[in-house]
Amino acid sequence: MAPRVLISDSLSPTAVQIFRDHGVEVDYQPDLGKDKDRLAEIIGDYDGLAIRSATKVTGKLLEKATRLKVVGRAGIGVDNVDIPAATARGVIVMNTPFGNSITTAEHAIALMFATARDIPAADASTQGGKWEKNRFMGVEITGKVLGIVGCGNIGSIVADRGIGLRMRVIAYDPFLTPERAIEIGAEKVDLDELLRRADFITLHTPLTEKTRNILSAEAIAKTKKGVRIINCARGGLLDEVALRAALDAGHVAGAGIDVFAEEPATANPLFGHPNVVCTPHLGASTTEAQENVALQVAEQMSDYLTKGAVQNALNMPSITAEEAPKLTPFVKLAELLGSFAGQLTETGLVGVRLEYEGEVALMNTRALTAAALSGLMKPQMDSVNMVSAPAVAKDRGIAVEEVRRDDQKTYDSLLRLTVTTERQSRAVAGTVFSDGKPRIVEIKGIQMEAEFQPSMLYVTNKDKPGFIGNLGTLLGNNDINIATFAVGRTGRGEDAIALIGIDGRASDDVIAAVRRLPNVLQAKPLSF
């Protein structure tokens, strides 16, 4: 059955066609996002939900979205999506962080010009029949210091434009490397130095608990007199009351504000000040940007729903369309190894260690680790999946460790999963052969080779003559057919393991009978 996507906000018709070209059924209802009750009624029929800012993806809505696999936000901001709730339900949340980068950067530059030359006020005055040429005395931008707070994708574009305007660019960003700063032509500084030196300050950082009110009253007081402040990033990055006070005092010469702490902003402390230019969150509002983000979200969601590719996800490791075919069998291997260990784990998990050897070490191991955790926890938590598993593990204090070694030994690729519980550690390793089928090749250090089967028996015993014959006879007497049989041991007469694929599932009575066989230490049914 073809995947179904609901578009609940206004998107380009081209995006609708992209979904259809990928074989995805599309239901285009651009006004539905405003009707939360109706949206909740029908959301359970869809695998994907494509939105802009009008649709609110809340925890309550997600409870109704029993089929939902992915939410795609056409744009960068996901304030309207409850990402923790989506993660807990295994729903991928994607955005399009680069589709409106140029547009937002250009709007910041436009507001910088507008505040430097009082353009809105001069326009209103002139069109009002006045000729107040001497009233609007602006400042040049050339030679001024442009301070950029947050120098990621958009901030680096602003830096490039600022340099083109012959400005001196300084940047504060904890993640900006000195090499990257040189590459974009900016001088990396700390925040206090930026506040002290900048003639124009423009904000381009996400809103987090660390960046909320990054331009607080205290920070604004550190700026040079006559500074102009631009915010096209997120409301909440600056203290609007403190900024108004600094404007009233003449310390801040002007401000260009596109985003507000509360939106829609029908009232705000900054409104009405003659040196403030306000726009209604227009950073991404160009024809080109709207088209770009719509097309990108349609491509990303289609690739995920039809190929398993994950791009620009906020709660899942990315998997490109190119690597998905090669990665898929190893994702399956990781999940099966996790499931194997999870079905044998009866006490609380303490730690998980994933070792990747050979070619698999060069792959997207974050996705593989997520798959292994999903398989490991699913026997106890049926609703967990690749999206939610890492968060669930973190919430439960389970330590997760990855080790990668690109040197290969026996196999081209080997994945070893070690699970530590309150009582013991257990390791299982596997690989993918040229036929694309996952195999177990090691259990608790014992070498063996076994295909995964839908129903299996895991038996540990002391290596004594007659065990295999006794086990085969018991299963045969109970009309259980053996599909595969793999054995291994640490040494003659020592610990041994049998992993048997069977047709159908063994009853509790049969398992109990296996446990009563001579020299059997443990017997457990497994299902995959």
Secondary structure, DSSP 8 states (H G I E B T S, - for coil): ---EEEE-S---HHHHHHHHHTT-EEEE-TTGGG-HHHHHHHGGG-SEEEE-SS--B-HHHHHH-TT--EEEESSS--TTB-HHHHHHTT-EEE--TTTTHHHHHHHHHHHHHHHHHTHHHHHHHHHTT---TTT------TT-EEEEE--SHHHHHHHHHHHHTT-EEEEE-TT--HHHHHHHT-EE--HHHHHHH-SEEEE-----TTTTTSB-HHHHHTS-TTEEEEE-S-TTSB-HHHHHHHHHTTSEEEEEE---SSSS-SS-TTTT-TTEEE-SS-TT-SHHHHHHHHHHHHHHHHHHHHH--B-SBSSS--B-TTTHHHHHHHHHHHHHHHHHHHHH--S-EEEEEEEEEEGGGGS-HHHHHHHHHHHHHTTT-TT--TTTHHHHHHHTT-EEEEEEE---SSSSEEEEEEEEESS-EEEEEEEE-TTS-EEEEEETTEEEEEE--SEEEEEEEE--TTHHHHHHHHHHHTT--EEEEEEEESSTTSEEEEEEEESS---HHHHHHHHTSTTEEEEEEEE-
